[in-house]
């Protein structure tokens, strides 16, 4: 028996499935590892300089080839890549391990927890950006791999912060962190402007909402940079705030006895409670 409602629903369902298939095909086709790792020594050197000193860079436009396809990073210094972010992430973990070793509190578990936290922040921020991008109907030019690349460039600056912390201590670290945050924010504003604001611009394209999204992305980067570096540098031997609070509550705040420590440098609270 012919049912027009069933046929209409089936037709609409088929159209929806076909649209989703096309979107999925477009999404998968953007995953071209060969493109994101098409780098050379000259590109890496120049890109690192731009990330750390973006205020000196002038031309931020992305170049296109003769067939209107984006040029590879080797051919266009402004193109995003995944080589520098991946190497910077690994270097960040290694340098953090060195810092833990200098602080005499290195353990595989601590390094594993730091790696897990860094991966969680990276996945979480890109998931938020991905959802907001489609909610605001932003250009497809900023695909998930572009967003992953740009959101991971911050690890380069974070490595610099940790290295200079080893050399100059906490005061130098805070000074360098402020500069690196400003440099990263400026780098992302200029780089992402092409994909978020300039693509497909029209008077009704929601430019103000896109500006808010761009500012939110850069602010989120700043927060993560502080969290993932301060968690490594915040260790201060000889200062145990929680232990002092516990001792103060027991009326032992004026004691001259040394706070008991475990082999990894953490406070031995069990021994602390047994102190006379």
Helices and strands as residue ranges (DSSP letters): H 4-29, H 33-36, H 41-52, G 54-56, H 83-102, H 108-135, H 144-152, H 154-168, H 170-193, I 194-198, H 207-233, H 241-249, H 269-273
